[in-house]
Amino acid sequence: MKPYSLTRRLVVTVLLVELLLTAAATGLALLYERQQNLHAFDLMLRGRADSLLGAVQDAEDADDNVMLDPKALDLPRGDLYEVRGMSGRRVGSSPNWNSEIEQAIGQQGTARNFRLDKKWYRGFALYGVRQIDQTDTSPGIARPVVIYYAASLKPFWLEMSHAAKFLLLSNFLILLFTAGTLLLLLRRGMAPLKDLAGAAAAISSNSLRFRAPPDAFAVEELAVLAHALESAMSRLERAFLQQQVFVHDAAHELKTAVTIIKSSLQLLTSRKRTATEYERGLELCLSDCARLEDLVQKLLILARLEQPGVEAAAAAQTDLSECLREVVEQMGPLASVRGVDLVLEPAEGTAARIAAEECATLATNLAVNALQHTPAGGRVVLRVRTREGRTGFEVEDNGEGIRAEDLPHVFDRFYRGDPSRSRHTGGAGLGLAICKAITEAADGSIEISSEVGRKTLATVMLPGANAEQIARPLQELFSDRR
């Protein structure tokens, strides 16, 4: 998409809207001005026609006719007029009068426009009565007359032209002023956004800390964006920090494992050994290699679980009772060796939205963790639980427990409450981290509570699923085979 300027687009949009409104206002103003000027023009025509009526005098002839007194006429030279008596006899007219003008004006009393010799005129017919030979004792003789009067519309159009020019010029100046003011206000209004962008541009791989400028919080629309950026960068900073810690701890664990193997081999080759000593040394190296292999495998599991889109695997359906039963069977020999009673409390028809392989990994890690920290003669119980539409399971032991200061960190990678980092009980510190990653990928939750010297309870809750949803794929499979 081609980039564009938001400021320029806003200015153009506002100016276009203002231009449309100005054009509409100018049109209405010109219409009003036209009506007012036409009204004034008609009053002027009527006044000149009345003065023409006043110029009608007695002709003092035998037929007692009337005439126009030239001395009483004071009319513009370009005006057109004609005076007729009621009998139709012409009393007088302007030099440029012709019969077409009378037809164009008509017999109505309203003013009309017409074109003559490529010029526009406006005229009307006035029906009046002139009193002849008035005295103090006699009202005189009434002489009805018809006056046709017309004048050029050029002054009217000149007036309209001046009004239109004034309106257009004033509106143009208003548009210029609006554009300048809008640009200034937008630049000032966009300053907090530029400051916010500058603060965001200062973020680098070496400095992920982000603090929005105070001006951004003063603008209501930008405050939401500033808070979102700060929150996102804070999460990103924590993620980078966790990643750095993870890489550091993983490198440390791998280096430790490799150092142990190297030391064992150096010790084994430092002098000649008996066949038994060589065999014992190689067994220790193989054991350390197995531990290294287990560490790498767990790192790969964590890397896979943290990849985007891993939640899609949680769409699979798994019977938790069957999953726990298989885990108990698999862990039975280990429990027997350690002298721990491993028990599964029966439950039927319990299903959750999680892949069977990940469910097995989750339950196995929790069971192994419980067995490692439960002394001989102890008891580890696995049971299915349903709560608020979610299905899960619990792993409970009566072993040594977890100290209160260690509980908040049990899901951290490479964290081990045992400071001795024993090969036998310390492990790599990734088991519970993998458990948390699996439950979060399946949109579930995991919690651990403990009482030192008494018990530890690990609770996993997952999105529930109907047993029919598990049976349906099997039914479809058998129907296909038929």
Secondary structure, DSSP 8 states (H G I E B T S, - for coil): -----HHHHHHHHHHHHHHHHHHHHHHHHHHHHHHHHHHHHHHHHHHHHHHHHHTEEE--STT--EEE-GGG----TT-EEEEEETTS-EEEE-TT--HHHHHHH-SSSS-EEEEETTEEEEEEEEEEEEEES--SS---EEEEEEEEEEEESHHHHHHHHHHHHHHHHHHHHHHHHHHHHHHHHHHHHHHHHHHHHHHHHT--SS-------HHHHHSHHHHHHHHHHHHHHHHHHHHHHHHHHHHHHHHHHHHHHHHHHHHHHHHHHSS---HHHHHHHHHHHHHHHHHHHHHHHHHHHHHHHTSTTGGGGGGSEEEHHHHHHHHHHHHHHHHHHHT-EEEE----S-EEES-HHHHHHHHHHHHHHHHHTS-TT-EEEEEEEEETTEEEEEEEE-SS---TTTGGGTTSTT--S-TT--TTTT--S-HHHHHHHHHHHTT-EEEEEEETTTEEEEEEEEEEE-HHHHHHHHHHHHHHH-
